[in-house]
Structures are given as C-alpha cells and as structure tokens.
Amino acid sequence: MLKGSDKTTDLGWMLLFTFVFTAVWANSLIGTTDVANWLIENTLTVISLVFLIITYRKYKFSKVSYFLLCLFLCLHVYGSKYTYAENPLGFYFQDIFHSPRNQYDRLVHFSFGFLLYYPMKECFSAWLRYPPRIAFYLPITLILSISALYEILEWLVADIFFPAEGDSYLGTQGDIWDAQKDMGIAFVGSCIAALLFYLYRLFGQQNMKEL
C-alpha cells in the first residue's frame, strides 16, 4: 500500500504529465498546417489515451513509465502539427547533420522503440507476471511487430481510405525504403533501451548494495 505522501507525490507527477501533454497537444491543433492530417495522425493518440485512462485505476505504471509515455506522445503530436516531412525541428537537425531529408519521422520511430520499451516491460513483468527473461525480450519483438502493423495501417490509410492525404501522412520524402527504415530504427531503439536497462540492473544494483 502506498503511504499518503507517496500517493500525493504520484498524483502531483500525473497532473504535471497531463498538463504538459495537454498543452503540447492543444498547441499542435491550434497551430497545425494541415487539419485533415492532424486528425488522422491523432487517431492513435486518442486510442492510447483511452487505454491509459481505462487501465489507470486497476493497473498503474511507474512514474518513470508515465514520463516516457508522456514524452513519446508529445513528440508524436508535435510531429502532427506540421506533418512529419515539414517539421521545423526536423529541418533544424537536417541542417546540422547535412541530411538530404527531414529526419523528424525517424526520430519519432526511434523514440517509439527507445521510450516505450520500459513501459512495455513493466506491463509484462508487473501486470501480467511474465518470467523476467520473457518480460525482458518480449517488448523488443512486440515493438517490431507493432511497427510493421503501423506501416501496414499507413498504407491502408494513405492508399485506400484517405488517398488525398496520402503524401502528407506518409511523409516518405521519395524514399522507397521508408517503411523498412522506420521499422528498423524502432527495433534499434528498443534494443538500445533493453541494453541500458540490463546495464542499469547489472551495475546500478551493485552500486546500491555498496552504499
């Protein structure tokens, strides 16, 4: 059971995360350059929020997981403000690294794997009580699977359901291997997150015991 002060602290963090995300989300709608694309991009945002709200009473993530989820959702909705191919932050990095294209979509796909690995692992280990080894590896395979499913959904949305918004929604920028690269970089992000978690558990706990 959480003590009263712990509950108050958790509530404070949740209110902060909610305020930050709401502000970023509202700003993305107010300043969007393509309302139709914004609506399409934020369909999954709404689904994610509904899931987090429904599960909050029975299954609560840790503060770290909620922070990572908030950060990823903020990156995603910021991308929907301008479309991924026309994102100002992406142009900024494009100039710095002399990239031939706006790389903001790559940043978000990498963040999907890197930022969501730990919340997924927590779900498998704390909620579903999977064995530690399975809970460690399963998020990597799930992230790769979801990335592939998302690319299929992108194709359906852009080519069949909303062809008029296809180019702005996909944001391939002429790269015929865009879908494969998006999946690959999400996979790399999840592997890096898993490695960092492993190193933290390996060396972090040892340092705590020495204190």
Rosetta blueprint (number, residue, H / E / L):
1 M L
2 L L
3 K L
4 G H
5 S H
6 D H
7 K H
8 T H
9 T H
10 D H
11 L H
12 G H
13 W H
14 M H
15 L H
16 L H
17 F H
18 T H
19 F H
20 V H
21 F H
22 T H
23 A H
24 V H
25 W H
26 A H
27 N H
28 S H
29 L H
30 I H
31 G L
32 T L
33 T L
34 D L
35 V H
36 A H
37 N H
38 W H
39 L H
40 I H
41 E H
42 N L
43 T H
44 L H
45 T H
46 V H
47 I H
48 S H
49 L H
50 V H
51 F H
52 L H
53 I H
54 I H
55 T H
56 Y H
57 R L
58 K L
59 Y L
60 K L
61 F L
62 S L
63 K H
64 V H
65 S H
66 Y H
67 F H
68 L H
69 L H
70 C H
71 L H
72 F H
73 L H
74 C H
75 L H
76 H H
77 V H
78 Y H
79 G H
80 S H
81 K H
82 Y H
83 T L
84 Y H
85 A H
86 E H
87 N L
88 P H
89 L H
90 G H
91 F H
92 Y H
93 F H
94 Q H
95 D H
96 I H
97 F H
98 H L
99 S L
100 P L
101 R L
102 N L
103 Q L
104 Y H
105 D H
106 R H
107 L H
108 V H
109 H H
110 F H
111 S H
112 F H
113 G H
114 F H
115 L H
116 L H
117 Y H
118 Y H
119 P H
120 M H
121 K H
122 E H
123 C H
124 F H
125 S H
126 A H
127 W H
128 L L
129 R L
130 Y L
131 P L
132 P H
133 R H
134 I H
135 A H
136 F H
137 Y H
138 L H
139 P H
140 I H
141 T H
142 L H
143 I H
144 L H
145 S H
146 I H
147 S H
148 A H
149 L H
150 Y H
151 E H
152 I H
153 L H
154 E H
155 W H
156 L H
157 V H
158 A H
159 D H
160 I H
161 F H
162 F L
163 P H
164 A H
165 E H
166 G H
167 D H
168 S H
169 Y H
170 L H
171 G L
172 T L
173 Q L
174 G L
175 D L
176 I L
177 W L
178 D H
179 A H
180 Q H
181 K H
182 D H
183 M H
184 G H
185 I H
186 A H
187 F H
188 V H
189 G H
190 S H
191 C H
192 I H
193 A H
194 A H
195 L H
196 L H
197 F H
198 Y H
199 L H
200 Y H
201 R H
202 L H
203 F H
204 G H
205 Q H
206 Q H
207 N H
208 M H
209 K H
210 E H
211 L L
